[in-house]
Each structure stands twice: as structure tokens, then as C-alpha cells.
Amino acid sequence: MFGINKDKAFFKGLYGIIKGKNVQSFWSIGLMTGTALDGYADVAMIKTDGHKVLELGEYALVPYSDEKRTILADAVKAALKWQFNGNTPEIFELATETITEIYANAINTLLKQANMKSTDIDYVGGHGLTVLHIPPKDGEKGKTLQLLDGEKLTKLTGIKTVYDFRTNDVMHGGQGAPLAPIYHAAMLKYARIDAPAAVLNLGGVANLTYWGGETDGFDELAAFDCGPANGPINEWVELHNKGKYDKDGVFARSGTVHQNIIDKVLADNWFIKPYPKSLDRYDYNANIVSGLSLEDGCATLSSLVAQAINKGLDLFTKRPTTLVVAGGGRKNPKLVEDIKTITKTNIIDADEIGLRGDAVEAECFAFLAVRSALGLPISFPETTGVKKPLSGGVISS
């Protein structure tokens, strides 16, 4: 599986040595389609040696049609009923074709924006659409499924594609998530942030990464999914036909928090369970606030996200006092206010330190694609719970 790509990496490295350089570098494009289904494909380009971020290239949020979004949403709904039991839902085939076309369009859009050709890019890292994720439980291995046809994407773009990043971790007893921590460490170093530092990503779910610094070439990492984030808020707004998300937190700001509902959710021992741990986007959904008004539901879900993050921070050996925030949720000022007030932490938007908060997840899979091609680990005992650092990803032929 890895032979062709390792040969490519070897020869690029050999060329670098001949040129008097010790660093083999690669341009890689990463793509992410969030479980919040916000109607955009996140696509970003980075230059990396698989260890460090050497350069941040172009990035874009490329919209796709409501028709395509409906297909993806229907695939997620079918997966929730399926639960890996019985025949695979027929819609998965159409959804796989759809997400692959979305990614091909996003790549072509980014190449045009960057004034680059496909031959300038070494790898594409395509995460695909997560339709179902079941963490390991009671000694049984978990299951995870991301839809994407990596082979077809390579044919459409002419660029070697790395995909299916989570399966190898799950097969070896890991949570399959989060995979971003090793990239979070690389981007903090790129931004010259001193350790210890923490990253909070607000996507469909919320996840935390603690970076304690680098010793002898190894990063001290701890990470886990800590609770819901944009997913249930977006879902709640859509159920009321008021758009796809709570723009600027307007609905939440005019609503009342129902703490009794939050207390009931947070009574679940999962929130105090030691990491590593992961969530499916629909483990906590809009049904939490069923029966409330639009505004009260948004206010309650926003506070729930913040309170779950606060519980998560307590799980680290040393509680972080500063959070670098990435992901779409950071654009919701009410949500950010709730997090800051409840966690009593210093919140720094990734954009404020020379990073790109909208691009972090896509950049991550560009980075992981190169690490996978080089056979480097992408998951670790302290992040996904595997017994030893493990590589992953399937590389197209």
C-alpha cells in the first residue's frame, strides 16, 4: 500500500540532499467536510516535511449545492438507522459519488486560486464525510465510516490521494478520533506559541488538544472529544426553518438557558470519563432541547457546549488557562462568550496568531496525508488510545 509513495518520498528526499538540503518537503492539499453539514467543503494547502509546517498555502471554503447537501444529510440519517447492522444503505453509493465530486471541484477551485497545477501538488488528504462513528466499548473494537472514493478522486484530479484515515486506528483498538492533535502541535510551533498550550476545535463536536511541548523530537500530547458543539445548534435552527446555523449567536443571545436540561445531560458519566474518548456527531443532538422555543434552545445548547468544555479541561493533568480556538464555532460570538465566561480561560482566535481558524481541519488532513505517505504515526496512546503510535490512511494506486 505504501510502497509507491515511500519511493516518491525517498527520491524527493534524495534530491533535497543533492541540492544541499536536509529537508524533504511536499505540497499537500487537505479537505474536510464537517459533520455539521454547513454546505461548504473546507480545502487548504500546506507545505510540510511531515513534521513541521513549512508554509501555509491558499485555502478556501467552497460551497456545494443544497441538492448535494440533501444527499449527504440523507446518507447520515440512513447511517443512524443502520448502525452497521444489516445491508449497507443504498444511498451510500450516491453520497460517496457526491462527496468525491464536491472534493474534486474544491481542489480545482483551490488550484486556480493559487495559480498552481495538479503536478505542483504531491498529495491530497481527503477526510470524507463521517456518516457513522461508534467508539470502542466494553472491550469491543469501535466502528467508523467516512464516505469518499479516493481512487476516483485521484483520477479526477491527477493527484495521489490519501483517505480513510481512521479505520486503521479503530482496527487496533483506538477511538479513531481525534486525529488532529499532531497537527495542532505543528501549527502551534509554526505560530511560535510557547508550551504548554491548548487548542479547542469547534466543529460538529468539540475537541481539545493539550500540547506540553517537544522533548527529543517527541511532542507531549493529550486530546479527546469533549462534547457537542455546532452540530446540535445548527440542527436546532434548521428544524425551525431559520437558516443553517445561529448567525452571530443572535437566537441564543435572546433566549433563556434551561440549566435543568443541561444538568441532566452532564449527569452522564461520559463527561467525567478519562480520555481518550470520542463522539459521533449525533451522540448529542437537537432532541436535547425538544419542546423549547428556538431562542431558548439555542441559548441552552450554547451553554451546554461551554459547560461540557469546562468539564473537559478539568480532565487534563494541568488545566490550560489559554485556548487557541479554531473551527466554525469560533465565529459565533455568543458561544465564545459562554466558553470564556464558564471556563474562565483566555480565548485566542487562531486567526489572531497568524493561523487560519477556518482552515485548520483541512490543513490537518493535508499534513496527515504526508505523514501517512512517509509511514509516520498519526494517532497515539494519549490521543486515540492505541497501544503504540500508529500510522494510517489508504493511499490511492
Sine and cosine of phi, psi and omega as CSV:
sin_phi,cos_phi,sin_psi,cos_psi,sin_omega,cos_omega
0.00,0.00,-0.62,0.78,-0.11,-0.99
-0.99,-0.15,-0.12,0.99,-0.18,-0.98
-0.83,0.56,-0.80,0.60,-0.06,-1.00
-0.87,0.50,-0.69,0.72,-0.07,-1.00
-0.95,0.32,-0.60,0.80,0.06,-1.00
-0.91,0.41,-0.59,0.81,0.06,-1.00
-0.89,0.46,-0.69,0.72,0.01,-1.00
-0.88,0.48,-0.71,0.70,0.01,-1.00
-0.90,0.44,-0.63,0.77,-0.01,-1.00
-0.88,0.48,-0.74,0.67,-0.05,-1.00
-0.93,0.36,-0.56,0.83,0.08,-1.00
-0.91,0.42,-0.63,0.78,0.02,-1.00
-0.92,0.39,-0.64,0.77,0.02,-1.00
-0.90,0.45,-0.65,0.76,0.03,-1.00
-0.89,0.46,-0.62,0.78,0.02,-1.00
-0.90,0.44,-0.63,0.78,0.02,-1.00
-0.91,0.41,-0.68,0.73,0.02,-1.00
-0.87,0.50,-0.61,0.79,0.00,-1.00
-0.98,0.20,0.02,1.00,0.02,-1.00
1.00,0.05,0.34,0.94,0.00,-1.00
-0.89,-0.46,0.57,-0.82,0.02,-1.00
-0.99,-0.16,-0.05,1.00,-0.08,-1.00
-0.95,-0.30,0.82,-0.57,0.14,-0.99
-1.00,-0.07,0.85,-0.53,-0.09,-1.00
-0.86,-0.50,0.44,-0.90,-0.07,-1.00
-0.66,-0.75,0.64,-0.77,0.22,-0.98
-1.00,0.02,0.77,-0.64,-0.06,-1.00
-0.68,-0.73,0.62,-0.79,0.06,-1.00
-0.94,-0.34,0.75,-0.66,0.04,-1.00
-0.90,-0.43,0.52,-0.85,0.02,-1.00
-0.72,-0.69,0.61,-0.79,0.01,-1.00
-0.64,-0.76,0.72,-0.69,0.14,-0.99
-0.89,-0.46,0.95,-0.33,-0.12,-0.99
-0.94,0.34,0.44,-0.90,0.02,-1.00
-0.94,0.34,-0.19,0.98,0.06,-1.00
-0.97,0.25,-0.21,0.98,0.02,-1.00
0.74,0.67,0.88,0.47,-0.07,-1.00
-1.00,0.06,0.06,1.00,0.05,-1.00
1.00,0.01,0.19,0.98,0.00,-1.00
-0.76,-0.65,0.56,-0.83,0.21,-0.98
-0.99,-0.16,0.83,-0.56,0.05,-1.00
-1.00,0.08,0.81,-0.58,-0.03,-1.00
-0.69,-0.72,0.73,-0.68,-0.07,-1.00
-0.54,-0.84,0.42,-0.91,-0.05,-1.00
-0.85,-0.53,0.73,-0.69,0.09,-1.00
-0.69,-0.72,0.37,-0.93,0.15,-0.99
-0.95,-0.33,0.79,-0.61,-0.10,-0.99
-0.48,-0.87,0.39,-0.92,0.14,-0.99
-0.98,-0.20,0.12,0.99,-0.05,-1.00
1.00,-0.02,-0.14,0.99,0.03,-1.00
-0.87,-0.49,-0.69,0.73,-0.04,-1.00
-0.84,-0.54,0.40,-0.92,0.19,-0.98
-1.00,0.07,0.89,-0.45,-0.04,-1.00
-1.00,-0.05,-0.51,0.86,0.00,-1.00
-0.31,-0.95,0.63,-0.77,0.11,-0.99
-0.99,-0.12,0.87,-0.49,0.02,-1.00
-1.00,-0.01,-0.40,-0.92,-0.02,-1.00
-0.95,0.32,0.37,-0.93,0.15,-0.99
-0.54,-0.84,0.32,-0.95,0.00,-1.00
-0.40,-0.92,0.43,-0.90,0.19,-0.98
-0.95,-0.31,0.96,-0.28,-0.13,-0.99
-0.98,-0.18,0.89,-0.45,-0.05,-1.00
-0.95,0.32,0.47,-0.88,0.16,-0.99
-0.79,-0.61,0.30,-0.95,-0.19,-0.98
-0.93,0.36,0.38,-0.92,0.09,-1.00
-0.88,0.48,-0.53,0.84,0.03,-1.00
-0.89,0.47,-0.70,0.71,0.03,-1.00
-0.92,0.39,-0.63,0.78,0.01,-1.00
-0.88,0.48,-0.63,0.78,0.01,-1.00
-0.90,0.44,-0.65,0.76,0.03,-1.00
-0.88,0.48,-0.71,0.70,-0.01,-1.00
-0.91,0.42,-0.67,0.74,0.00,-1.00
-0.90,0.43,-0.63,0.78,0.02,-1.00
-0.92,0.40,-0.56,0.83,0.04,-1.00
-0.92,0.40,-0.65,0.76,0.04,-1.00
-0.90,0.44,-0.69,0.73,0.02,-1.00
-0.88,0.48,-0.68,0.74,0.01,-1.00
-0.90,0.43,-0.61,0.79,0.00,-1.00
-0.91,0.41,-0.61,0.79,0.00,-1.00
-0.90,0.44,-0.54,0.84,0.06,-1.00
-0.98,0.20,-0.57,0.82,-0.07,-1.00
-0.93,0.36,-0.79,0.62,0.02,-1.00
0.81,0.59,0.57,0.82,0.00,-1.00
0.90,0.43,0.33,0.94,0.01,-1.00
-0.93,-0.38,0.82,-0.57,0.05,-1.00
1.00,0.07,-0.30,-0.95,-0.06,-1.00
-0.93,0.37,0.58,-0.81,0.04,-1.00
-0.91,0.42,0.75,-0.66,0.01,-1.00
-0.82,0.58,0.69,-0.73,-0.05,-1.00
-0.88,0.48,-0.53,0.85,-0.07,-1.00
-0.91,0.41,-0.30,0.96,0.01,-1.00
-0.86,0.51,-0.60,0.80,-0.01,-1.00
-0.89,0.46,-0.72,0.69,0.02,-1.00
-0.92,0.40,-0.65,0.76,-0.01,-1.00
-0.92,0.40,-0.61,0.79,0.04,-1.00
-0.89,0.45,-0.70,0.72,0.05,-1.00
-0.88,0.47,-0.65,0.76,-0.03,-1.00
-0.91,0.40,-0.75,0.66,-0.03,-1.00
-0.92,0.39,-0.54,0.84,0.04,-1.00
-0.91,0.41,-0.66,0.75,0.04,-1.00
-0.91,0.41,-0.64,0.77,0.04,-1.00
-0.87,0.49,-0.69,0.72,-0.02,-1.00
-0.92,0.39,-0.67,0.74,0.00,-1.00
-0.88,0.48,-0.68,0.73,0.04,-1.00
-0.90,0.44,-0.65,0.76,0.00,-1.00
-0.90,0.44,-0.66,0.75,0.01,-1.00
-0.89,0.45,-0.72,0.69,0.00,-1.00
-0.89,0.45,-0.61,0.80,0.05,-1.00
-0.89,0.46,-0.69,0.72,-0.03,-1.00
-0.93,0.37,-0.66,0.76,0.02,-1.00
-0.88,0.48,-0.66,0.76,0.03,-1.00
-0.91,0.42,-0.68,0.74,0.01,-1.00
-0.88,0.48,-0.61,0.79,-0.05,-1.00
-1.00,0.04,-0.07,1.00,-0.07,-1.00
0.83,0.56,0.72,0.69,0.01,-1.00
-0.81,-0.58,0.28,-0.96,0.04,-1.00
-0.95,-0.33,0.28,-0.96,0.01,-1.00
-0.87,0.49,-0.50,0.86,0.00,-1.00
-0.94,0.33,-0.23,0.97,0.05,-1.00
-0.99,0.15,-0.20,0.98,-0.10,-1.00
-0.96,-0.29,0.73,-0.68,-0.02,-1.00
-1.00,0.09,-0.67,0.75,-0.07,-1.00
-0.59,-0.81,0.46,-0.89,0.24,-0.97
-0.91,-0.42,0.74,-0.67,0.11,-0.99
-0.94,-0.33,0.96,-0.27,-0.05,-1.00
-0.96,-0.27,0.91,-0.42,0.00,-1.00
-0.95,0.30,-0.63,0.77,-0.08,-1.00
1.00,0.10,-0.05,-1.00,-0.01,-1.00
-0.98,-0.18,0.88,-0.47,0.09,-1.00
-0.96,0.28,0.90,-0.44,0.05,-1.00
-0.98,-0.17,-0.37,0.93,0.02,-1.00
-0.31,-0.95,0.70,-0.72,0.02,-1.00
-0.61,-0.79,0.88,-0.47,0.01,-1.00
-0.87,-0.49,0.94,-0.35,-0.02,-1.00
-0.91,0.41,0.33,-0.94,0.06,-1.00
-0.89,0.45,0.53,-0.85,-0.03,-1.00
-0.45,-0.90,0.67,-0.74,0.07,-1.00
0.79,0.61,0.67,0.74,0.07,-1.00
0.99,0.12,-0.11,0.99,0.03,-1.00
-1.00,-0.05,0.63,-0.78,0.02,-1.00
-0.92,0.39,0.47,-0.88,0.02,-1.00
-0.98,0.19,-0.04,-1.00,0.05,-1.00
-0.62,-0.78,0.59,-0.81,-0.01,-1.00
-0.52,-0.86,0.54,-0.84,0.00,-1.00
-0.59,-0.81,0.86,-0.51,0.12,-0.99
-0.90,-0.44,0.78,-0.63,-0.03,-1.00
-1.00,0.02,0.83,-0.55,0.10,-0.99
-0.07,-1.00,0.69,-0.72,0.08,-1.00
-0.99,-0.15,1.00,-0.05,-0.06,-1.00
-0.90,0.43,-0.60,0.80,0.01,-1.00
-0.91,0.42,-0.69,0.73,0.01,-1.00
-0.92,0.39,-0.61,0.79,0.00,-1.00
-0.89,0.46,-0.62,0.79,0.06,-1.00
-0.89,0.45,-0.66,0.75,0.02,-1.00
-0.91,0.42,-0.59,0.81,-0.04,-1.00
-0.96,0.27,-0.49,0.87,-0.09,-1.00
-0.93,-0.36,-0.38,0.93,-0.06,-1.00
0.98,0.20,0.24,0.97,-0.03,-1.00
-0.88,-0.48,0.72,-0.69,0.05,-1.00
-0.82,0.57,0.77,-0.64,-0.08,-1.00
-0.92,-0.39,0.71,-0.70,0.14,-0.99
-0.94,-0.33,0.74,-0.67,-0.09,-1.00
-0.50,-0.86,-0.03,-1.00,0.00,-1.00
0.78,0.62,0.84,0.54,-0.11,-0.99
-0.96,0.29,-0.41,0.91,-0.20,-0.98
-1.00,-0.09,-0.39,0.92,-0.16,-0.99
-0.87,0.49,-0.69,0.72,-0.05,-1.00
-0.88,0.48,-0.63,0.78,0.04,-1.00
-0.89,0.45,-0.72,0.69,-0.01,-1.00
-0.90,0.44,-0.63,0.78,0.01,-1.00
-0.89,0.45,-0.43,0.90,0.01,-1.00
-0.99,-0.17,0.35,0.94,0.12,-0.99
1.00,0.02,0.10,1.00,0.00,-1.00
-0.99,0.12,0.15,-0.99,0.02,-1.00
-0.97,0.25,-0.33,0.94,-0.08,-1.00
0.98,0.18,-0.04,1.00,-0.03,-1.00
-0.27,-0.96,0.42,-0.91,-0.13,0.99
-0.99,0.13,0.49,-0.87,0.03,-1.00
-0.98,-0.20,-0.16,0.99,-0.09,-1.00
-0.96,0.30,-0.37,0.93,-0.15,-0.99
-0.79,0.61,-0.66,0.75,-0.03,-1.00
-0.91,0.41,-0.53,0.85,0.09,-1.00
-0.97,0.25,-0.60,0.80,0.05,-1.00
-0.83,0.55,-0.67,0.74,0.03,-1.00
-0.89,0.46,-0.69,0.72,-0.01,-1.00
-0.90,0.44,-0.64,0.77,-0.04,-1.00
-0.96,0.27,-0.52,0.85,0.07,-1.00
-0.91,0.40,-0.63,0.78,0.05,-1.00
-0.92,0.38,-0.61,0.79,0.03,-1.00
-0.88,0.47,-0.62,0.79,0.00,-1.00
-0.99,0.10,0.03,1.00,0.01,-1.00
0.86,0.51,0.66,0.75,0.07,-1.00
-1.00,0.04,0.76,-0.66,0.00,-1.00
-0.97,0.25,0.60,-0.80,0.11,-0.99
-0.99,0.15,0.45,-0.89,-0.03,1.00
-0.98,0.19,0.48,-0.88,0.01,-1.00
-0.53,-0.85,0.32,-0.95,-0.01,-1.00
-0.71,-0.70,0.54,-0.84,0.05,-1.00
-0.88,-0.47,0.72,-0.69,0.10,-0.99
-0.91,-0.42,0.86,-0.50,0.06,-1.00
-0.96,-0.27,0.81,-0.59,-0.02,-1.00
-0.94,-0.34,1.00,0.05,0.07,-1.00
-0.95,-0.31,-0.65,-0.76,0.09,-1.00
-0.88,0.47,-0.61,0.79,0.16,-0.99
-0.87,-0.49,0.19,-0.98,0.03,-1.00
-0.97,-0.24,0.69,-0.72,0.12,-0.99
-0.70,-0.71,0.47,-0.88,-0.06,-1.00
-0.88,-0.48,0.64,-0.77,0.12,-0.99
-0.81,-0.59,0.78,-0.62,0.10,-0.99
-0.96,-0.29,0.81,-0.58,0.04,-1.00
-0.90,-0.44,0.89,-0.45,-0.06,-1.00
-1.00,-0.07,0.06,1.00,-0.01,-1.00
0.94,-0.35,-0.01,-1.00,-0.05,-1.00
-0.89,-0.45,0.76,-0.66,0.04,-1.00
-0.78,-0.63,0.85,-0.53,0.01,-1.00
0.79,0.61,0.63,0.77,0.06,-1.00
0.99,0.11,0.00,1.00,0.00,-1.00
-0.92,-0.40,0.71,-0.70,0.00,-1.00
-1.00,0.02,0.69,-0.72,0.12,-0.99
-0.99,0.12,0.93,-0.38,-0.11,-0.99
-0.78,-0.62,0.56,-0.83,0.19,-0.98
-0.54,-0.84,0.68,-0.73,-0.08,-1.00
-0.34,-0.94,0.39,-0.92,0.04,-1.00
-0.14,-0.99,0.37,-0.93,0.20,-0.98
-0.96,0.29,0.72,-0.69,-0.09,-1.00
-0.91,-0.41,-0.08,1.00,0.02,-1.00
0.40,-0.92,-0.10,-1.00,0.02,-1.00
-0.95,0.32,0.31,-0.95,0.10,-1.00
-0.62,-0.79,-0.91,-0.42,-0.08,-1.00
-0.92,0.38,-0.49,0.87,-0.13,-0.99
-0.75,0.66,-0.89,0.46,-0.04,-1.00
-0.92,0.38,-0.50,0.87,0.04,-1.00
-0.91,0.42,-0.74,0.67,0.03,-1.00
-0.87,0.50,-0.69,0.72,-0.02,-1.00
-0.88,0.48,-0.66,0.75,-0.02,-1.00
-0.90,0.43,-0.68,0.73,0.02,-1.00
-0.91,0.42,-0.67,0.74,0.01,-1.00
-0.90,0.44,-0.61,0.79,0.01,-1.00
-0.87,0.48,-0.42,0.91,0.01,-1.00
-0.99,-0.14,0.15,0.99,0.03,-1.00
0.82,0.57,0.66,0.75,-0.01,-1.00
-0.90,-0.43,0.44,0.90,-0.01,-1.00
0.92,-0.39,-0.23,-0.97,-0.05,-1.00
-0.98,-0.21,-0.22,0.98,-0.01,-1.00
-0.29,-0.96,0.21,-0.98,0.00,-1.00
-1.00,0.10,1.00,0.05,-0.08,-1.00
-0.87,0.50,0.84,-0.55,0.01,-1.00
0.88,0.48,0.22,0.97,0.02,-1.00
0.93,0.36,0.40,0.92,-0.08,-1.00
-0.88,0.48,-0.71,0.71,-0.02,-1.00
-0.91,0.42,-0.72,0.69,-0.02,-1.00
-0.88,0.48,-0.61,0.79,-0.06,-1.00
-0.91,0.41,-0.47,0.88,-0.03,-1.00
-0.99,-0.14,0.10,1.00,-0.01,-1.00
-0.97,-0.24,0.08,-1.00,0.01,-1.00
-0.92,-0.40,0.72,-0.70,0.02,-1.00
-0.97,0.23,0.77,-0.64,0.07,-1.00
-0.98,-0.17,1.00,-0.01,-0.12,-0.99
-0.90,0.43,-0.48,0.88,0.01,-1.00
-0.88,0.47,-0.57,0.82,0.04,-1.00
-0.93,0.35,-0.67,0.74,0.01,-1.00
-0.90,0.45,-0.70,0.72,0.00,-1.00
-0.86,0.51,-0.61,0.79,0.00,-1.00
-0.92,0.40,-0.66,0.75,0.00,-1.00
-0.92,0.39,-0.73,0.68,-0.08,-1.00
-0.96,0.28,-0.14,0.99,0.08,-1.00
-0.95,0.31,-0.25,0.97,0.07,-1.00
-0.89,0.45,0.81,-0.58,-0.04,-1.00
-0.88,0.48,-0.22,0.97,0.01,-1.00
-0.85,0.53,-0.58,0.82,-0.10,-1.00
-0.94,0.34,-0.34,0.94,0.05,-1.00
-0.94,-0.34,0.07,1.00,0.04,-1.00
-0.92,0.39,0.72,-0.70,0.02,-1.00
-0.87,0.49,0.53,-0.85,0.10,-0.99
-0.98,0.21,0.31,-0.95,0.16,0.99
-0.98,0.19,0.50,-0.86,0.04,-1.00
-0.32,-0.95,0.42,-0.91,-0.04,-1.00
-0.61,-0.79,0.25,-0.97,-0.03,-1.00
-0.78,-0.63,0.47,-0.88,0.29,-0.96
-1.00,0.04,0.52,-0.85,-0.01,-1.00
-0.79,0.61,-0.57,0.82,-0.09,-1.00
-0.99,-0.13,0.21,0.98,0.11,-0.99
-0.90,0.44,-0.56,0.83,0.09,-1.00
-0.77,-0.64,0.93,-0.36,-0.11,-0.99
-0.83,-0.56,-0.18,-0.98,-0.10,-1.00
-0.92,0.40,-0.28,0.96,0.03,-1.00
-0.88,0.48,-0.32,0.95,0.03,-1.00
-0.80,0.60,-0.63,0.77,-0.10,-0.99
-0.94,-0.34,0.37,0.93,0.02,-1.00
-0.81,0.58,0.74,-0.68,0.01,-1.00
0.99,-0.15,-0.27,0.96,0.04,-1.00
-1.00,0.08,0.25,-0.97,0.10,-0.99
-0.95,0.33,0.25,-0.97,0.05,-1.00
-0.81,0.59,-0.76,0.66,-0.08,-1.00
-0.92,0.38,-0.70,0.71,0.01,-1.00
-0.91,0.41,-0.59,0.81,0.03,-1.00
-0.90,0.44,-0.70,0.72,0.01,-1.00
-0.91,0.42,-0.67,0.74,0.01,-1.00
-0.89,0.45,-0.66,0.75,-0.02,-1.00
-0.94,0.35,-0.68,0.73,0.02,-1.00
-0.92,0.40,-0.62,0.79,0.04,-1.00
-0.88,0.48,-0.71,0.70,0.01,-1.00
-0.93,0.38,-0.58,0.81,0.05,-1.00
-0.87,0.49,-0.71,0.70,0.02,-1.00
-0.83,0.55,-0.74,0.67,-0.03,-1.00
-0.90,0.43,-0.67,0.74,-0.03,-1.00
-0.94,0.35,-0.55,0.84,0.06,-1.00
-0.93,0.37,-0.64,0.77,0.06,-1.00
-0.88,0.47,-0.66,0.76,0.01,-1.00
-0.87,0.50,-0.67,0.74,0.05,-1.00
-0.90,0.43,-0.62,0.79,0.00,-1.00
-0.89,0.45,-0.66,0.75,-0.01,-1.00
-0.87,0.49,-0.52,0.85,0.01,-1.00
-0.93,0.37,-0.30,0.95,-0.06,-1.00
-0.98,0.19,-0.37,0.93,0.04,-1.00
-0.94,0.34,0.53,-0.85,0.02,-1.00
-0.84,0.54,-0.64,0.77,0.09,-1.00
-0.84,-0.55,0.89,-0.45,-0.08,-1.00
-0.94,0.35,0.83,-0.56,0.02,-1.00
-0.92,0.40,0.56,-0.83,0.04,-1.00
-0.96,-0.27,-0.19,0.98,0.02,-1.00
-0.75,-0.66,0.68,-0.73,0.03,-1.00
-0.84,-0.54,0.83,-0.56,0.17,-0.99
-1.00,0.04,0.88,-0.48,-0.16,-0.99
-0.97,-0.26,0.76,-0.65,0.04,-1.00
-0.77,-0.63,0.14,-0.99,0.01,-1.00
1.00,-0.08,0.28,-0.96,-0.07,-1.00
-0.87,0.49,-0.49,0.87,-0.05,-1.00
-0.90,0.45,-0.36,0.93,-0.02,-1.00
-0.93,0.36,-0.23,0.97,0.01,-1.00
-1.00,0.07,-0.06,1.00,0.04,-1.00
-1.00,-0.10,0.99,-0.17,-0.11,-0.99
-0.88,0.48,-0.53,0.85,0.02,-1.00
-0.93,0.37,-0.66,0.75,0.03,-1.00
-0.90,0.44,-0.69,0.72,0.02,-1.00
-0.90,0.44,-0.64,0.77,0.05,-1.00
-0.88,0.48,-0.70,0.72,0.00,-1.00
-0.87,0.49,-0.69,0.72,-0.01,-1.00
-0.89,0.45,-0.72,0.70,-0.02,-1.00
-0.89,0.45,-0.70,0.72,-0.04,-1.00
-0.92,0.39,-0.70,0.72,-0.10,-0.99
-0.98,0.20,-0.62,0.78,-0.04,-1.00
-1.00,0.06,-0.31,0.95,-0.04,-1.00
0.83,0.56,0.68,0.73,0.04,-1.00
-0.91,-0.41,0.31,-0.95,0.11,-0.99
-0.99,0.11,0.87,-0.50,-0.05,-1.00
-0.99,-0.17,0.81,-0.58,0.04,-1.00
-0.86,-0.51,0.87,-0.48,0.11,-0.99
-0.91,0.41,0.74,-0.68,-0.01,-1.00
-0.80,0.61,-0.55,0.84,-0.01,-1.00
-0.90,0.44,-0.44,0.90,-0.07,-1.00
-0.96,0.29,-0.26,0.97,-0.04,-1.00
-0.88,-0.47,0.46,0.89,0.08,-1.00
0.99,0.11,0.15,0.99,0.06,-1.00
-0.98,-0.19,0.00,-1.00,-0.01,-1.00
-0.82,-0.58,0.98,-0.20,-0.09,-1.00
-0.87,0.50,-0.49,0.87,0.01,-1.00
-0.98,0.21,-0.31,0.95,-0.16,-0.99
-0.96,-0.27,-0.12,0.99,-0.17,-0.99
-0.84,0.55,-0.71,0.71,-0.05,-1.00
-0.92,0.39,-0.65,0.76,0.04,-1.00
-0.92,0.40,-0.69,0.72,0.06,-1.00
-0.84,0.55,-0.63,0.78,-0.02,-1.00
-0.83,0.56,-0.71,0.70,-0.06,-1.00
-0.98,0.19,-0.33,0.94,0.21,-0.98
-0.92,0.40,-0.68,0.74,0.02,-1.00
-0.91,0.41,-0.73,0.69,-0.01,-1.00
-0.91,0.41,-0.50,0.86,0.04,-1.00
-0.88,0.48,-0.70,0.72,0.01,-1.00
-0.93,0.38,-0.68,0.73,0.04,-1.00
-0.87,0.50,-0.66,0.75,0.02,-1.00
-0.89,0.45,-0.69,0.72,-0.01,-1.00
-0.90,0.44,-0.51,0.86,0.00,-1.00
-1.00,0.01,-0.03,1.00,-0.01,-1.00
0.97,0.24,0.33,0.95,0.00,-1.00
-1.00,0.08,0.47,-0.88,-0.01,-1.00
-0.92,0.39,0.57,-0.82,0.09,-1.00
-0.86,-0.50,-0.19,0.98,0.08,-1.00
-0.72,-0.69,0.42,-0.91,-0.20,-0.98
-0.62,-0.79,0.36,-0.93,0.02,-1.00
-0.81,0.58,-0.58,0.81,-0.07,-1.00
-0.99,0.11,-0.10,1.00,-0.02,-1.00
-0.92,-0.40,-0.73,0.68,-0.01,-1.00
-0.91,-0.42,-0.20,0.98,0.03,-1.00
1.00,-0.03,0.11,0.99,0.09,-1.00
-0.91,0.42,0.39,-0.92,-0.10,-1.00
-0.94,0.33,-0.46,0.89,0.02,-1.00
-0.51,-0.86,0.35,-0.94,0.02,-1.00
-0.80,0.61,0.66,-0.75,-0.19,-0.98
-0.65,-0.76,0.70,-0.71,0.13,-0.99
-0.99,0.11,0.02,-1.00,-0.03,-1.00
-0.11,-0.99,-0.11,-0.99,-0.01,-1.00
1.00,-0.02,0.65,-0.76,0.09,-1.00
-0.98,-0.20,0.72,-0.69,-0.06,-1.00
-0.95,-0.32,0.79,-0.61,-0.07,-1.00
-0.89,0.46,0.43,-0.90,-0.03,-1.00
-0.99,0.16,0.00,0.00,0.00,0.00
